[in-house]
């Protein structure tokens, strides 16, 4: 199985919420499961905000040390065959 489509790249971690902030494409949907490049579940999209042409996504993470994800690409949890 291949991973789902790319959602975006992690820019930083929000100081107020602890959520991952992604520079995202237009394919991010609130409530969607997010995985890393290996297919491991990272969390879910909590919010999409910013300009319509170049939105950002906030991911409520479920990993213990999310700092290692900064700079990483994240993907939709939908697996393609």
Secondary structure, 3 states (H helix, E strand, C coil): CECCCEEEEEEEECCCCCCEEEEECCCCCCCCEEECCCCCEEEEEEEEECCHHHCEEEEEECCCCHHHHCCCEEEECCCEC
